[in-house]
Amino acid sequence: MPWQKQRSAYRVWLSEIMLQQTQVATVIPYFQTFIKHFPTIKSLAAAREDDVLSLWSGLGYYARARNLHKCAKSIVSFHRGRFPKNSQSLQELPGIGRSTAGAILSLAFNQPAAILDGNVKRVLCRFFAIEGWPGKTDVAKELWQLAEHLLPDGQAREYTQGLMDLGALVCTRGASPACTECPLQQGCQGLQKNLLSQLPTPKVRKELPQRSVQFLLLINEKNQLLLEKRPPTGIWGGLWNVPECTIEEDVSEYCKATYCAELSQVESLKSFRHTFSHFQLMIQPVLAKITISSHRVLDHARLSWYAIEQANGLGVPAPMKKLLGQLSKKFEDG
């Protein structure tokens, strides 16, 4: 993996944050681009948040990117640009939890520190036939105790990497792990009890609630798109997106009241769904020409006009990337 080359605390940390709730194949190109732009912790700390979010755009869970930037600033400001070498100090930094701290200590500094990422949880749950969703407090506590008890006296880096690779390459997700290739098959209780397809116990899935919203693709006489920088916290925090209004709202009346603007050539584009971890968002894009009858919109600090090609270089959420592609093609086709 690219983060295993020229291994350092910075590269380990960056990869661990990116890999949270994201598959390896997705992370690899993002990591390579990110490390090219920000090769050191100091270069990341000195970057603008917009530039960080732009490179993160499409990777999801954007709080990770904001915390990544805050963490880099903290390390440069309070730790002279070097990662602390103890778990408590690491966990005091933004976005670093117990498992990420363990990964930095073991993989970068070769210290005996337990990790508990998704791959390690799967190996432990199967080998010891531990039932119950690993996110439950009592199950997580048992897994942490096992992870720490199993730490070897030496070769912490090799042990941790081997355990992670075992989960990624052999004890894989689904009902058909490569048990015949596993060096631990003799003692695996999950294999002996025929529980592999059931472990780890999945979280009980609830039906996701649905919300609906209109995305306002407002184009001025220069073919520029109106974008709004979202608040620093919450869904898509700190990213640029088009203005929104409720699905019930009359778009023309909304723009007249909000921007002192008149709309023309109003066109509803094909709606689509975007799924978050806790709800589904049905998006109805509305494309329209806009005429501003005052400078009110230009005076708003969070609103700005961008050419379509400029907007593609900003930190925008995944649905907006999709719409920008459609707009680019629409304007090219005339």
GUSETI-479739 format. One record per residue (C-alpha): residue number from 1; residue in three letters; x, y, z. Coordinates in steps of 0.001 Angstrom, whole numbers. Example, Ala and Ser with C-alpha at 12.3 -4.5 7.8 and 13.67 -1.06 7.14 Angstrom:
2
(pt 1; "ALA"; (12300; -4500; 7800))
(pt 2; "SER"; (13670; -1060; 7140))
***
This chain:
334
(pt 1; "MET"; (0; 0; 0))
(pt 2; "PRO"; (1278; 3520; -716))
(pt 3; "TRP"; (1192; 4491; 2968))
(pt 4; "GLN"; (3462; 1557; 3828))
(pt 5; "LYS"; (6231; 3013; 1658))
(pt 6; "GLN"; (8536; 5520; 3383))
(pt 7; "ARG"; (6520; 4772; 6519))
(pt 8; "SER"; (6220; 7687; 8929))
(pt 9; "ALA"; (3837; 8804; 11649))
(pt 10; "TYR"; (2347; 11348; 9243))
(pt 11; "ARG"; (1633; 8786; 6514))
(pt 12; "VAL"; (288; 6210; 9003))
(pt 13; "TRP"; (-2010; 8802; 10579))
(pt 14; "LEU"; (-3275; 10098; 7229))
(pt 15; "SER"; (-4047; 6599; 5952))
(pt 16; "GLU"; (-5786; 5575; 9182))
(pt 17; "ILE"; (-8080; 8615; 9067))
(pt 18; "MET"; (-8891; 8053; 5400))
(pt 19; "LEU"; (-9569; 4344; 5926))
(pt 20; "GLN"; (-12181; 4966; 8627))
(pt 21; "GLN"; (-15466; 3674; 7164))
(pt 22; "THR"; (-13927; 3716; 3662))
(pt 23; "GLN"; (-12632; 852; 1514))
(pt 24; "VAL"; (-8944; 559; 622))
(pt 25; "ALA"; (-9536; 745; -3136))
(pt 26; "THR"; (-11339; 4068; -2691))
(pt 27; "VAL"; (-8682; 5497; -384))
(pt 28; "ILE"; (-5569; 4737; -2486))
(pt 29; "PRO"; (-5994; 7485; -5153))
(pt 30; "TYR"; (-7089; 10024; -2526))
(pt 31; "PHE"; (-4039; 9242; -388))
(pt 32; "GLN"; (-1685; 9552; -3350))
(pt 33; "THR"; (-3131; 12907; -4412))
(pt 34; "PHE"; (-3224; 14203; -842))
(pt 35; "ILE"; (369; 13257; -54))
(pt 36; "LYS"; (1512; 14854; -3316))
(pt 37; "HIS"; (-64; 18190; -2347))
(pt 38; "PHE"; (766; 17977; 1358))
(pt 39; "PRO"; (3917; 15850; 1737))
(pt 40; "THR"; (4518; 16896; 5373))
(pt 41; "ILE"; (2530; 17736; 8477))
(pt 42; "LYS"; (3758; 21331; 8222))
(pt 43; "SER"; (2514; 21736; 4663))
(pt 44; "LEU"; (-903; 20423; 5707))
(pt 45; "ALA"; (-1035; 22740; 8720))
(pt 46; "ALA"; (-223; 25731; 6501))
(pt 47; "ALA"; (-2909; 24894; 3929))
(pt 48; "ARG"; (-6252; 26631; 3553))
(pt 49; "GLU"; (-9209; 24579; 4748))
(pt 50; "ASP"; (-10841; 24981; 1325))
(pt 51; "ASP"; (-7829; 23304; -295))
(pt 52; "VAL"; (-7949; 20418; 2179))
(pt 53; "LEU"; (-11681; 19905; 1649))
(pt 54; "SER"; (-11257; 20122; -2114))
(pt 55; "LEU"; (-8833; 17177; -2094))
(pt 56; "TRP"; (-11179; 15285; 248))
(pt 57; "SER"; (-14238; 15952; -1927))
(pt 58; "GLY"; (-16067; 12695; -2685))
(pt 59; "LEU"; (-14413; 10715; 122))
(pt 60; "GLY"; (-17271; 11481; 2532))
(pt 61; "TYR"; (-17449; 11925; 6306))
(pt 62; "TYR"; (-16015; 15428; 5976))
(pt 63; "ALA"; (-15548; 15928; 9706))
(pt 64; "ARG"; (-12496; 13691; 9222))
(pt 65; "ALA"; (-10949; 16258; 6867))
(pt 66; "ARG"; (-11703; 19190; 9161))
(pt 67; "ASN"; (-10235; 17340; 12149))
(pt 68; "LEU"; (-7249; 16298; 10044))
(pt 69; "HIS"; (-6487; 19956; 9352))
(pt 70; "LYS"; (-7034; 20964; 12992))
(pt 71; "CYS"; (-4830; 18101; 14162))
(pt 72; "ALA"; (-1987; 19141; 11834))
(pt 73; "LYS"; (-2179; 22693; 13172))
(pt 74; "SER"; (-2106; 21434; 16767))
(pt 75; "ILE"; (924; 19210; 16151))
(pt 76; "VAL"; (2832; 22068; 14537))
(pt 77; "SER"; (1793; 24611; 17185))
(pt 78; "PHE"; (2114; 22533; 20351))
(pt 79; "HIS"; (4373; 19587; 19473))
(pt 80; "ARG"; (6967; 21263; 17235))
(pt 81; "GLY"; (5648; 19417; 14203))
(pt 82; "ARG"; (6177; 15942; 15660))
(pt 83; "PHE"; (3619; 13356; 16667))
(pt 84; "PRO"; (3569; 12554; 20404))
(pt 85; "LYS"; (4840; 9089; 21291))
(pt 86; "ASN"; (2259; 8188; 23931))
(pt 87; "SER"; (-1379; 7230; 23559))
(pt 88; "GLN"; (-2864; 9823; 25910))
(pt 89; "SER"; (-1221; 12771; 24149))
(pt 90; "LEU"; (-2217; 11406; 20756))
(pt 91; "GLN"; (-5848; 10978; 21805))
(pt 92; "GLU"; (-5965; 14594; 22962))
(pt 93; "LEU"; (-5489; 15663; 19338))
(pt 94; "PRO"; (-8536; 16320; 17097))
(pt 95; "GLY"; (-9859; 13228; 15327))
(pt 96; "ILE"; (-7467; 10697; 16914))
(pt 97; "GLY"; (-9117; 7932; 18911))
(pt 98; "ARG"; (-7756; 4922; 20748))
(pt 99; "SER"; (-7290; 2692; 17690))
(pt 100; "THR"; (-5711; 5397; 15516))
(pt 101; "ALA"; (-3331; 6243; 18355))
(pt 102; "GLY"; (-2421; 2554; 18606))
(pt 103; "ALA"; (-1749; 2364; 14869))
(pt 104; "ILE"; (580; 5379; 14985))
(pt 105; "LEU"; (2484; 4022; 17987))
(pt 106; "SER"; (2870; 490; 16657))
(pt 107; "LEU"; (3321; 1074; 12924))
(pt 108; "ALA"; (5336; 4291; 13044))
(pt 109; "PHE"; (7199; 3991; 16358))
(pt 110; "ASN"; (7251; 190; 16809))
(pt 111; "GLN"; (5711; 461; 20280))
(pt 112; "PRO"; (3430; -2306; 21686))
(pt 113; "ALA"; (9; -669; 21271))
(pt 114; "ALA"; (-3276; -2363; 20427))
(pt 115; "ILE"; (-5463; -1372; 17510))
(pt 116; "LEU"; (-9052; -2301; 16822))
(pt 117; "ASP"; (-9970; -1390; 13268))
(pt 118; "GLY"; (-12582; -3289; 11258))
(pt 119; "ASN"; (-10165; -5972; 10069))
(pt 120; "VAL"; (-8827; -6682; 13556))
(pt 121; "LYS"; (-12333; -6805; 15035))
(pt 122; "ARG"; (-13312; -9400; 12432))
(pt 123; "VAL"; (-10277; -11603; 13145))
(pt 124; "LEU"; (-10804; -11482; 16911))
(pt 125; "CYS"; (-14561; -12037; 16734))
(pt 126; "ARG"; (-14110; -15098; 14538))
(pt 127; "PHE"; (-11072; -16599; 16242))
(pt 128; "PHE"; (-12618; -16336; 19708))
(pt 129; "ALA"; (-16251; -16801; 18504))
(pt 130; "ILE"; (-17336; -13524; 20112))
(pt 131; "GLU"; (-20986; -12815; 19387))
(pt 132; "GLY"; (-22709; -9473; 19617))
(pt 133; "TRP"; (-22272; -6303; 17565))
(pt 134; "PRO"; (-18686; -5014; 18118))
(pt 135; "GLY"; (-20035; -1490; 18549))
(pt 136; "LYS"; (-21798; -2436; 21792))
(pt 137; "THR"; (-19952; -1286; 24901))
(pt 138; "ASP"; (-19535; -4704; 26495))
(pt 139; "VAL"; (-18404; -6371; 23255))
(pt 140; "ALA"; (-15969; -3548; 22471))
(pt 141; "LYS"; (-14535; -3792; 25989))
(pt 142; "GLU"; (-13935; -7527; 25562))
(pt 143; "LEU"; (-12260; -6994; 22195))
(pt 144; "TRP"; (-9946; -4297; 23578))
(pt 145; "GLN"; (-8939; -6561; 26454))
(pt 146; "LEU"; (-8097; -9351; 24013))
(pt 147; "ALA"; (-6242; -7011; 21653))
(pt 148; "GLU"; (-4041; -5728; 24475))
(pt 149; "HIS"; (-3521; -9175; 26021))
(pt 150; "LEU"; (-2293; -10585; 22695))
(pt 151; "LEU"; (394; -7927; 22139))
(pt 152; "PRO"; (3849; -9504; 21769))
(pt 153; "ASP"; (6887; -8303; 23713))
(pt 154; "GLY"; (8700; -7287; 20527))
(pt 155; "GLN"; (8128; -6685; 16813))
(pt 156; "ALA"; (5051; -4550; 17456))
(pt 157; "ARG"; (5076; -3157; 13916))
(pt 158; "GLU"; (5224; -6575; 12255))
(pt 159; "TYR"; (2551; -8018; 14541))
(pt 160; "THR"; (126; -5134; 14001))
(pt 161; "GLN"; (624; -5061; 10241))
(pt 162; "GLY"; (266; -8852; 10068))
(pt 163; "LEU"; (-2983; -8775; 12024))
(pt 164; "MET"; (-4415; -6054; 9798))
(pt 165; "ASP"; (-3311; -7891; 6638))
(pt 166; "LEU"; (-4817; -11146; 7919))
(pt 167; "GLY"; (-8200; -9446; 8154))
(pt 168; "ALA"; (-7833; -7627; 4837))
(pt 169; "LEU"; (-6576; -10543; 2734))
(pt 170; "VAL"; (-7531; -13836; 4429))
(pt 171; "CYS"; (-10216; -13403; 7095))
(pt 172; "THR"; (-12269; -11301; 4724))
(pt 173; "ARG"; (-15832; -10048; 4936))
(pt 174; "GLY"; (-18709; -12279; 3936))
(pt 175; "ALA"; (-19374; -15970; 4253))
(pt 176; "SER"; (-16298; -17263; 2395))
(pt 177; "PRO"; (-13027; -16213; 4040))
(pt 178; "ALA"; (-9856; -17998; 2866))
(pt 179; "CYS"; (-9667; -20333; 5856))
(pt 180; "THR"; (-7418; -22879; 4098))
(pt 181; "GLU"; (-4751; -20177; 3770))
(pt 182; "CYS"; (-5101; -18938; 7354))
(pt 183; "PRO"; (-2214; -19665; 9748))
(pt 184; "LEU"; (-4696; -19498; 12658))
(pt 185; "GLN"; (-7262; -21999; 11371))
(pt 186; "GLN"; (-6292; -24723; 13887))
(pt 187; "GLY"; (-7412; -22651; 16877))
(pt 188; "CYS"; (-10239; -20667; 15285))
(pt 189; "GLN"; (-13383; -21204; 17366))
(pt 190; "GLY"; (-15575; -19523; 14765))
(pt 191; "LEU"; (-14435; -22062; 12172))
(pt 192; "GLN"; (-14892; -24979; 14547))
(pt 193; "LYS"; (-18398; -23865; 15496))
(pt 194; "ASN"; (-19358; -23019; 11890))
(pt 195; "LEU"; (-20085; -19394; 12827))
(pt 196; "LEU"; (-17903; -17585; 10282))
(pt 197; "SER"; (-20805; -16335; 8160))
(pt 198; "GLN"; (-22442; -14876; 11282))
(pt 199; "LEU"; (-19393; -13123; 12734))
(pt 200; "PRO"; (-18840; -10347; 13460))
(pt 201; "THR"; (-22476; -9908; 14446))
(pt 202; "PRO"; (-23886; -7130; 12233))
(pt 203; "LYS"; (-25578; -4087; 13649))
(pt 204; "VAL"; (-29354; -4275; 13538))
(pt 205; "ARG"; (-30320; -2166; 10547))
(pt 206; "LYS"; (-33200; 255; 10865))
(pt 207; "GLU"; (-35026; 1625; 7870))
(pt 208; "LEU"; (-33426; 4957; 7054))
(pt 209; "PRO"; (-35698; 8008; 7233))
(pt 210; "GLN"; (-36027; 10061; 4053))
(pt 211; "ARG"; (-35741; 13793; 3548))
(pt 212; "SER"; (-36278; 15845; 412))
(pt 213; "VAL"; (-34664; 19088; -706))
(pt 214; "GLN"; (-34366; 21285; -3780))
(pt 215; "PHE"; (-30865; 22174; -5039))
(pt 216; "LEU"; (-30974; 25592; -6721))
(pt 217; "LEU"; (-28622; 25751; -9722))
(pt 218; "LEU"; (-28776; 29501; -10258))
(pt 219; "ILE"; (-26885; 30793; -13320))
(pt 220; "ASN"; (-26192; 34505; -13910))
(pt 221; "GLU"; (-25667; 36348; -17198))
(pt 222; "LYS"; (-21955; 35321; -17202))
(pt 223; "ASN"; (-22886; 31635; -16916))
(pt 224; "GLN"; (-21570; 31600; -13355))
(pt 225; "LEU"; (-23115; 29394; -10671))
(pt 226; "LEU"; (-24134; 30703; -7255))
(pt 227; "LEU"; (-22506; 28678; -4464))
(pt 228; "GLU"; (-22855; 28886; -709))
(pt 229; "LYS"; (-20226; 27850; 1835))
(pt 230; "ARG"; (-21900; 25655; 4409))
(pt 231; "PRO"; (-21415; 26163; 8165))
(pt 232; "PRO"; (-18282; 24535; 9629))
(pt 233; "THR"; (-20243; 21783; 11403))
(pt 234; "GLY"; (-23064; 19493; 10378))
(pt 235; "ILE"; (-23757; 17765; 7066))
(pt 236; "TRP"; (-21123; 18728; 4469))
(pt 237; "GLY"; (-19619; 21164; 6976))
(pt 238; "GLY"; (-17237; 23671; 5404))
(pt 239; "LEU"; (-17989; 22570; 1814))
(pt 240; "TRP"; (-19386; 24648; -1020))
(pt 241; "ASN"; (-22837; 23756; -2322))
(pt 242; "VAL"; (-25662; 25398; -4194))
(pt 243; "PRO"; (-28408; 27064; -2152))
(pt 244; "GLU"; (-31189; 24787; -943))
(pt 245; "CYS"; (-34831; 25147; -114))
(pt 246; "THR"; (-37541; 22784; 1023))
(pt 247; "ILE"; (-39265; 20543; -1487))
(pt 248; "GLU"; (-42564; 22387; -927))
(pt 249; "GLU"; (-41094; 25830; -1618))
(pt 250; "ASP"; (-41860; 27723; -4818))
(pt 251; "VAL"; (-38367; 28326; -6194))
(pt 252; "SER"; (-39196; 31640; -7894))
(pt 253; "GLU"; (-40827; 33041; -4767))
(pt 254; "TYR"; (-37971; 31779; -2603))
(pt 255; "CYS"; (-35324; 33513; -4734))
(pt 256; "LYS"; (-37355; 36719; -4855))
(pt 257; "ALA"; (-37634; 36793; -1051))
(pt 258; "THR"; (-34094; 35618; -301))
(pt 259; "TYR"; (-31986; 37241; -3022))
(pt 260; "CYS"; (-34224; 39993; -4442))
(pt 261; "ALA"; (-33902; 38064; -7686))
(pt 262; "GLU"; (-36027; 37156; -10672))
(pt 263; "LEU"; (-35803; 33718; -12288))
(pt 264; "SER"; (-36300; 32702; -15884))
(pt 265; "GLN"; (-35937; 29475; -17876))
(pt 266; "VAL"; (-36704; 27437; -14755))
(pt 267; "GLU"; (-36111; 23724; -15397))
(pt 268; "SER"; (-36474; 20773; -13051))
(pt 269; "LEU"; (-33725; 18223; -13656))
(pt 270; "LYS"; (-33938; 14527; -12857))
(pt 271; "SER"; (-34126; 13910; -9114))
(pt 272; "PHE"; (-31800; 11440; -7407))
(pt 273; "ARG"; (-31089; 9940; -4002))
(pt 274; "HIS"; (-27972; 10393; -1855))
(pt 275; "THR"; (-27585; 8050; 1123))
(pt 276; "PHE"; (-25991; 9091; 4402))
(pt 277; "SER"; (-25301; 6735; 7281))
(pt 278; "HIS"; (-28422; 7887; 9132))
(pt 279; "PHE"; (-30851; 9095; 6453))
(pt 280; "GLN"; (-31555; 9224; 2729))
(pt 281; "LEU"; (-31702; 12566; 956))
(pt 282; "MET"; (-33866; 12894; -2157))
(pt 283; "ILE"; (-32469; 15765; -4217))
(pt 284; "GLN"; (-34506; 17684; -6754))
(pt 285; "PRO"; (-32167; 19911; -8807))
(pt 286; "VAL"; (-33703; 23052; -10302))
(pt 287; "LEU"; (-31774; 24929; -13000))
(pt 288; "ALA"; (-32650; 28567; -13670))
(pt 289; "LYS"; (-31305; 31841; -14988))
(pt 290; "ILE"; (-31192; 34472; -12266))
(pt 291; "THR"; (-31234; 38256; -12393))
(pt 292; "ILE"; (-30189; 39997; -9181))
(pt 293; "SER"; (-32025; 43257; -8641))
(pt 294; "SER"; (-29664; 44394; -5856))
(pt 295; "HIS"; (-26183; 43673; -4526))
(pt 296; "ARG"; (-27610; 41804; -1555))
(pt 297; "VAL"; (-26351; 38394; -2640))
(pt 298; "LEU"; (-22842; 39701; -3342))
(pt 299; "ASP"; (-22578; 41201; 124))
(pt 300; "HIS"; (-23201; 37855; 1834))
(pt 301; "ALA"; (-19891; 36433; 3107))
(pt 302; "ARG"; (-20892; 32826; 2460))
(pt 303; "LEU"; (-22183; 33321; -1094))
(pt 304; "SER"; (-20119; 33643; -4243))
(pt 305; "TRP"; (-20344; 33244; -8023))
(pt 306; "TYR"; (-18128; 30646; -9693))
(pt 307; "ALA"; (-17601; 29529; -13261))
(pt 308; "ILE"; (-18419; 25835; -13637))
(pt 309; "GLU"; (-14762; 24896; -14177))
(pt 310; "GLN"; (-13807; 26870; -11041))
(pt 311; "ALA"; (-16495; 25153; -9001))
(pt 312; "ASN"; (-15055; 21769; -9956))
(pt 313; "GLY"; (-11866; 22702; -8112))
(pt 314; "LEU"; (-13621; 23527; -4835))
(pt 315; "GLY"; (-14468; 21284; -1935))
(pt 316; "VAL"; (-17993; 20213; -2852))
(pt 317; "PRO"; (-20089; 17239; -1681))
(pt 318; "ALA"; (-20443; 14166; -3895))
(pt 319; "PRO"; (-23964; 15038; -5190))
(pt 320; "MET"; (-22703; 18462; -6239))
(pt 321; "LYS"; (-19796; 16889; -8136))
(pt 322; "LYS"; (-22347; 14861; -10067))
(pt 323; "LEU"; (-24407; 17949; -10894))
(pt 324; "LEU"; (-21347; 19971; -11922))
(pt 325; "GLY"; (-20500; 17249; -14425))
(pt 326; "GLN"; (-24024; 17461; -15848))
(pt 327; "LEU"; (-23851; 21263; -16043))
(pt 328; "SER"; (-20478; 21194; -17801))
(pt 329; "LYS"; (-21855; 18821; -20421))
(pt 330; "LYS"; (-25059; 20847; -20785))
(pt 331; "PHE"; (-23150; 24075; -21455))
(pt 332; "GLU"; (-20727; 22329; -23830))
(pt 333; "ASP"; (-23679; 20975; -25811))
(pt 334; "GLY"; (-25189; 24446; -25859))
***
